[in-house]
Amino acid sequence: MCALLNLAIYIEASTNVSFSKFIYGNPKDGDRAVRHFLGDIVKDPTFTHVKTGKLGTHSFRKGAATYASRCRMSKDFVNRRGRWRTRKGVVDIYIDNTQPYPDACTASVLAGPLGPCFYVLKNGITCVPRTLLVDQIAPTIKQVMGEAMSMTLAMPLLWAVMKPPGNYTYDLIPDRLSKKKYWRLR
């Protein structure tokens, strides 16, 4: 599924995002609040595991190690912070082997001759004004991230809402989001 669509759905469907200046929670929250927040996410029935089984601390350590490496932290610093022994090479297992820029370049080539997808309104479409997109389709995104980002993320949301059901084996828009009064466009 599209990363832009996933981000837009997360922001619009999350109730506490609009009360914080941080999308994924406040870094000043204590351990108990973070554990509670993560527990709620993992227990949610819409949360899917890539592999079967329980999530352990290794799942979160891998994410943290990958994030640090993508922020140009050296392997030595990641090793030290993760309290891993340097000779065993554990950090090599935890750091994800996918890096954003090389992945984006490869994905754009694999997307075909037209490149990656872009969500744009077709020329001459005047029935979808900017105000509809930013104030009705993506108001939470506008509140949290501003009008320009709301405009960008409203496009995949509008596309997903207008897509006829049955085109995919799964729902593009979660039930709790599709029930919002301003989303009943079909």
N, C-alpha and C positions, 0 to 999 in steps of 0.2 A: 504494500500500500504506500501511497505517496507520503513522504516525510512532512510536507507542508500541510496536507490534509490531517495527518495525525496530530501535529502541533496545534492546528486550529481547533480540532475537536477537543483536545485536552484542555485548552484554555477556556473554550466556551462551556464545556461540561463541568469543569471544576468550580465548586462554589467558593472556595477560599482564595482563589487566585486574585480576585479583584480587590482583596483587602490587604495585599502585600505588594511590595515593590519587587519581589522575587517570584519568578514563575513557578519554581519547584520547591518553594518553602523558604523560610528565613534562616540564614546561617547562624543567627544568634539563638535559635531554638535550642533547648537542652536536649540531652540524649533521649530522655523519656518521650519528649514530643516527637522527635525524629523517628524513634522506634514505633510509636503509635501510628504516625503518618505512613511509614513504610509497611507496617503490618496491615493497615487498611487497604493499601494498594495491592499487596500480594494476596489478600483474602478476597478481594473483589472478584466476582464470577467472570467478569470480562477480561481479567488478567490472564494471559496465556503464557505457559512455559514453553521455551524452545525445546527443552528436554524434560522428560517426565521425572518426577521425584521432587523432593523438597528443595527450597532455596536455602543455601547456607551462607555463612559469612564470606566464603570464597567468591560467591557471586558478586557481592558488594566490593570485595577487595579487587576483583578483576576490573570492575567498572572504574574504581578509583585509580588503579594503576594505569589503565588505558587513558583516562582523562588527563592524568599528570603527564604522560608521555606525549599526548597531543598538544599539551601546552608547553612543549619543548623542554620538559624537565629531563635531566639525564637519567639513564638507567641506574646509576649509582645513587642518586637522590631518591628515586622510587624504591630501590632496594632498602635503603636506610629507613625511609618513612614506613615502609611495609614490614619492617623488621625481618626481612628475609636474609638468609645466608647468601653471601655473594657467590660462593663456589658452586652452589647447587643449581643455579640458573632458574629458580622458581619464577622470577620476574618475567622471564621469557614466555612462560606459560600464561601468566596473568595478563600481560600487556597484549591487547588485541592486535592482531597482525594487519588490521585494516586501518588505514590512515585517511583522513578526509580528502585532502587534495588529490593524491593519486587515485583514490576511489572515485572522486567526482570526474576526473579526466577519463578513467576507464569506463565509467557508467555513461558518460556522454557519447563515447565512441560506440558502446554496445547498444545505445538507444536507437541507432540507425542513422541514416543519412540526414535526417532532420534534426538530430541532436535530442537533448532532453526536452521534456514537455514544458510548456509555458501555459499558464491560465490567463487568457486575454478575452475581452469582449470582442465579438466580431464587429467590423465597421458597419455603421448604420443602426446598431441596436441602441435605441434611445429609451427603451422601457425599463432599463436597469441603471438608474442614476447612482452616482457615487454615494449619495445619502442613504439609499436602500442598502447598499453593501456594508458601509461602515456603521450605520446606526441601527439597522434591523438584522442583518445577517451576522455581523461580528461585533456587537457592542462591547462585550467583555474584552476582546482583543484591543479595541480602540481605547478602552479605559486603562488597560495595563500597559500597552506597547505603543500607543499613538495611532493617529489616523493613517499614516502611510503603511504601517505594518498591517493594520486592519484591512486596508484595501487589498494588499497582497494576499492575505490569508482568507479573506472573504470569497475570493474567486474559487478556490478548490472546494470550499464549503457549499457554495451555490451549485457548483457542478455536481457534487455528491447528493445534494438534496433533490436536484432535478433528474438524476439518473433513475430510470424506471426500476422498481423492485424486481428482483429475479434475474437481473443481468449478472449478478455475482452470487456466489454460494454463501455469502455472509452479508450482513447489513453494513453499509458504508457509514451510516450515522447511527450512533447508539440511541435506544428508545428514549432515554431521559432527555436527550437533546432534541430529538425530532418532535417531541411533544410541546416544545415551546411555541407559544401562540404565533409568533412572527415567522416560524419555520414552516407553516402549513402552506406551502406554495403550490404544491401539486394538486 
